Amino acid sequence: MKIKNLLYTLFFCLSFFNAIAQKAVLNKAEKDYNKYAYIDAISIYEKVAESGYKDEKMFQRLGNAYYFNAELTKAVKWYDELFSLNNQQDSEYYYRYAQALKSVGDYSKADKMLEIFNEKMKSDSRGILFENNKNYLEQIKLNSGRFEISSAGINSKESDYGSTMLNDKLVFASARDTGKVNKITFRWTNKSFTNLYSAIVKSDGSLEAPTRFDKKINSKFNESTPVFTKDGNTMYFTRNNFLAGKKGKNDNKITLLKLYKAEFVKGKWRNIVELPFNSNQYSVAHPALSVDEKKLYFASDMPGGQGQSDLYSVTINTDGTFGKPENLGVAINTEGRETFPFVSGDNELYFATDGRPGLGGLDVFVAKIKDDSSFDYVQNVGEPVNTKFDDFAFIINSTTRKGFFSSNKEGGIGSDDIYRFLETRKLDCEKKLSGLVTDSQTNEALSDAKVILLDDKFAQISEALTNKDGMYTFDVKCNKTYHVRVGKQDYETNESVITVAPSNDKSELNVKLEKQIKPIEVGTDLAKTLDIPIIYFDLDQAIIQKEAAFELEKVLAVMKQYPEMKIDVRSHTDSRQTENYNMILSTKRAKATIEWFVKRGISAERISGKGYGESQLVNKCSDNVNCTEAEHQLNRRSEFVIVSMK
């Protein structure tokens, strides 16, 4: 609702002077909101809302302000009000409402909102991921219970987050009171700007009291999320657009985030420069180095991305210059927020996102980086690292399996807290692949059938024999493609392919085997015995299609193997056209089939035939019944019935 419409509504319930005051208040809130000063906007909007005034746009702004400020439990109240006032909202509100509902544990209602979101935005990967993983809570449960966590012991009443290691020190961002007389606050949150601090990690894993990091790095604005090269001589870090005493702004006069590089020279951090792919018009933040330190990963909302913020990588050239940033693509990024990347020593990419099915807010996910720089299946690391709230900035030592992460979950000291952990079990998504092997004709379970498991390149992984009940079982990994080859004496070998989904506790692939020697006798339809698809004719035609001729070769081979065998060709049509027309057409088709065999050396005395028209339909498609072309085609067929074996 526009401001003038809002004033029109207020006119009937408030005095003129009160209406003027409300207008001024809401105009102030609108300006603060558009400048990302969310806390200021919240306080203003809430004053109006507490007076009993209800306005759709105001509820949108209130919900969004809390949502963007990572206070999802408070966002629920205003999204509730919004949807009570009008449940027809833009699609993004359904997604935000779902995320907020998760923060209060209402997963059932959250899933309903996600279903509506997916209906509205069918091409949005967030909805597609939800639709394809509706049992995501079960999968997260399977991934959970692998961490022992505790407070890092360095948290303040403010925000502490985004840690990394520098030798024996944990370096992190904090908004704790620096003790300055003129305390500078950040209008997005009304909290102090964050600076970098460090704390020595003792042998028992506990941390000493933090101290401020180098004063050349810390400024009067935000610094956060540093990363250091292994030799400790280069660091990359996030800072507001501020360098050499100058603050940069975008076209809307907003100071965004940039990445900076510094060098450790003669015991001091010097040579601070911004990275060349920064811009005043978008944010670039949260750097992470690849294992070989030849690539820098980061988050950005630069134009051309998949969502609200995406993960990118950029090559670090040997001369210190940088290549062109490359989006990590849909394997990682969604239309939501992907942020806080970290690459472990065993080449796994950890990152936080709210775009994938999770427990609520930002969840930590992980994907193995393959040799070709593509990514394996993305998995939620599970509880207790992930919660209903924002969980992010995950780092881990791939040798000790110890690490740190940040969260604004309940029970913390400040608005964000740093936690330390020990991973007690690695996240290997393993499943059971099982199946039943049976005779295709009798459905009898086949014991002692040899079952071979092969990978996607047909390299053998394992081999087993079916048990007395015809069952086999293999251990397999999620999101991998396997070939299953089954053989048994007197049966034809069968090979099937399966991709193991992570959504179920086990995967199933049942196999039916065909006997190599199939019994035939008078009355047998060779089309069924030889698994011959229906011999198709074009509509209103008696000409055998090229594809059908290939199948007739099978019948021809049997007739040559049994020179005394005689068969009867029975031709059928669909119900379109008149009965008389169809009878004539089916007779022509039977005759065409007989001629095909005679031309290939079969005596005319051994093959007879008859047309049955539409008198023996195999489905419901009789006169005046609406059917598809495929359904009608099933009735245009030929049968090959043995009438004599002597």
Secondary structure as GFF3:
##gff-version 3
##sequence-region A 1 646
A	DSSP	alpha_helix	3	11	.	.	.	ID=ss1
A	DSSP	alpha_helix	16	34	.	.	.	ID=ss2
A	DSSP	alpha_helix	38	50	.	.	.	ID=ss3
A	DSSP	alpha_helix	56	68	.	.	.	ID=ss4
A	DSSP	alpha_helix	72	85	.	.	.	ID=ss5
A	DSSP	alpha_helix	91	103	.	.	.	ID=ss6
A	DSSP	alpha_helix	107	120	.	.	.	ID=ss7
A	DSSP	alpha_helix	125	132	.	.	.	ID=ss8
A	DSSP	alpha_helix	136	143	.	.	.	ID=ss9
A	DSSP	beta_strand	147	151	.	.	.	ID=ss10
A	DSSP	beta_strand	160	166	.	.	.	ID=ss11
A	DSSP	beta_strand	169	174	.	.	.	ID=ss12
A	DSSP	beta_strand	185	186	.	.	.	ID=ss13
A	DSSP	beta_strand	191	192	.	.	.	ID=ss14
A	DSSP	beta_strand	195	200	.	.	.	ID=ss15
A	DSSP	beta_strand	211	212	.	.	.	ID=ss16
A	DSSP	beta_strand	223	228	.	.	.	ID=ss17
A	DSSP	beta_strand	234	240	.	.	.	ID=ss18
A	DSSP	beta_strand	242	243	.	.	.	ID=ss19
A	DSSP	beta_strand	246	247	.	.	.	ID=ss20
A	DSSP	beta_strand	257	265	.	.	.	ID=ss21
A	DSSP	beta_strand	268	274	.	.	.	ID=ss22
A	DSSP	beta_strand	284	289	.	.	.	ID=ss23
A	DSSP	beta_strand	295	300	.	.	.	ID=ss24
A	DSSP	beta_strand	310	315	.	.	.	ID=ss25
A	DSSP	beta_strand	326	327	.	.	.	ID=ss26
A	DSSP	beta_strand	338	343	.	.	.	ID=ss27
A	DSSP	beta_strand	348	353	.	.	.	ID=ss28
A	DSSP	beta_strand	363	368	.	.	.	ID=ss29
A	DSSP	beta_strand	379	380	.	.	.	ID=ss30
A	DSSP	beta_strand	391	396	.	.	.	ID=ss31
A	DSSP	beta_strand	402	407	.	.	.	ID=ss32
A	DSSP	beta_strand	417	423	.	.	.	ID=ss33
A	DSSP	beta_strand	430	439	.	.	.	ID=ss34
A	DSSP	beta_strand	450	454	.	.	.	ID=ss35
A	DSSP	beta_strand	460	465	.	.	.	ID=ss36
A	DSSP	beta_strand	471	477	.	.	.	ID=ss37
A	DSSP	beta_strand	481	487	.	.	.	ID=ss38
A	DSSP	beta_strand	494	499	.	.	.	ID=ss39
A	DSSP	beta_strand	506	508	.	.	.	ID=ss40
A	DSSP	beta_strand	511	513	.	.	.	ID=ss41
A	DSSP	alpha_helix	526	529	.	.	.	ID=ss42
A	DSSP	alpha_helix	546	561	.	.	.	ID=ss43
A	DSSP	beta_strand	566	572	.	.	.	ID=ss44
A	DSSP	alpha_helix	579	599	.	.	.	ID=ss45
A	DSSP	three_ten_helix	604	606	.	.	.	ID=ss46
A	DSSP	beta_strand	607	611	.	.	.	ID=ss47
A	DSSP	alpha_helix	629	635	.	.	.	ID=ss48
A	DSSP	beta_strand	637	644	.	.	.	ID=ss49
###
